[in-house]
């Protein structure tokens, strides 16, 4: 299938599919005219890529985890590969820390807005 059909079947733009190719997540075949062709298995591969990306994983990590994914019929899942749980725990820890920082920033912004709208000095407590 050509890139347009893969895009339609996966709900992914051709531009994003080309990005997946440039990062090594997809490896289409090339026709003599340069057109990309994809296999049926690439439909599920794109779904697995998008699931991992939606979990907040960077593409370098997706590339590492992709061989450890399978499609169970109810959606992509990870299989037991060495290092996968540790990798996911580490990423979750990074996201938890990021969430803590963001919450601290939100709290400070709320404080500044309250001080601004009530006319109180915005001195930090």
C-alpha positions in Angstrom: 0.0 0.0 0.0 1.1 3.6 -0.6 1.6 6.2 2.1 -1.8 7.8 1.5 -3.6 4.5 2.2 -1.5 3.8 5.3 -2.3 7.3 6.5 -6.0 6.8 6.0 -6.0 3.4 7.7 -4.1 4.6 10.8 -5.4 8.1 11.1 -1.9 9.4 10.8 -0.7 12.1 8.4 1.7 11.2 5.6 4.1 13.8 7.0 4.1 12.0 10.4 4.6 8.7 8.7 7.6 10.2 6.9 8.9 11.4 10.3 8.5 7.9 11.7 10.6 6.7 8.7 13.3 9.3 9.3 13.6 8.3 13.0 13.8 4.6 12.1 10.4 3.6 13.5 9.1 2.6 10.0 11.1 1.1 7.1 9.0 1.2 4.0 10.1 -0.4 0.8 10.8 1.8 -2.2 9.5 1.4 -5.7 11.8 2.2 -8.6 10.0 5.5 -8.9 10.8 6.3 -5.3 7.3 5.8 -3.9 7.1 4.3 -0.5 5.2 1.0 -0.1 4.0 -0.4 3.1 3.1 -3.9 4.3 -0.1 -4.9 6.0 1.9 -5.4 9.2 2.8 -1.7 9.1 -0.8 -0.7 10.0 -0.4 -2.4 13.4 3.1 -1.1 13.7 1.9 2.5 13.3 -0.8 1.8 15.9 1.8 0.5 18.3 4.1 3.5 17.7 1.2 5.9 18.3 0.3 4.1 21.6 3.8 4.4 22.9 4.1 8.0 21.9 0.7 8.8 23.5 2.2 7.3 26.8 4.7 10.2 26.7 7.6 8.1 25.5 10.2 9.9 23.3 10.8 8.4 19.9 14.3 7.1 20.9 12.6 5.0 23.7 9.8 4.0 21.3 12.4 2.6 18.9 13.8 0.5 21.8 10.5 -0.7 23.0 8.9 -1.4 19.6 10.3 -4.9 19.3 8.7 -5.6 22.6 5.2 -4.8 21.5 2.4 -7.1 20.2 -1.1 -6.5 19.0 -3.5 -8.6 21.0 -6.6 -7.7 19.1 -7.7 -5.2 21.8 -4.8 -2.9 21.1 -1.1 -2.8 21.3 0.5 -4.2 24.5 4.1 -4.6 25.7 5.5 -8.1 26.0 8.0 -9.3 28.5 11.4 -8.0 27.2 14.4 -7.5 29.4 14.6 -4.0 30.8 11.1 -2.9 29.8 9.7 -2.5 33.3 12.7 -0.6 34.5 12.6 1.7 31.4 8.9 2.4 31.9 9.3 3.0 35.7 12.2 5.4 34.9 10.0 7.3 32.4 7.1 7.4 34.8 9.4 8.9 37.5 10.5 11.6 35.0 6.9 12.4 34.2 6.0 12.5 37.9 8.8 15.0 38.6 7.7 17.1 35.6 4.2 17.1 37.0 5.4 18.3 40.4 7.3 21.1 38.8 4.3 22.1 36.7 2.1 22.1 39.8 4.5 24.3 41.6 4.5 26.7 38.6 0.7 26.7 38.5 0.5 27.4 42.3 2.8 30.4 41.9 0.8 31.7 38.9 -2.4 31.5 40.9 -0.8 33.3 43.7 0.5 36.1 41.4 -2.9 36.4 39.8 -4.7 36.6 43.1 -2.3 39.2 44.3 -2.7 41.2 41.1 -6.5 41.1 41.1 -6.9 41.8 44.8 -4.3 44.6 44.9 -2.2 42.8 47.4 1.6 42.9 47.1 2.9 39.9 45.2 5.6 39.3 47.7 6.5 35.6 48.0 5.6 33.9 51.3 
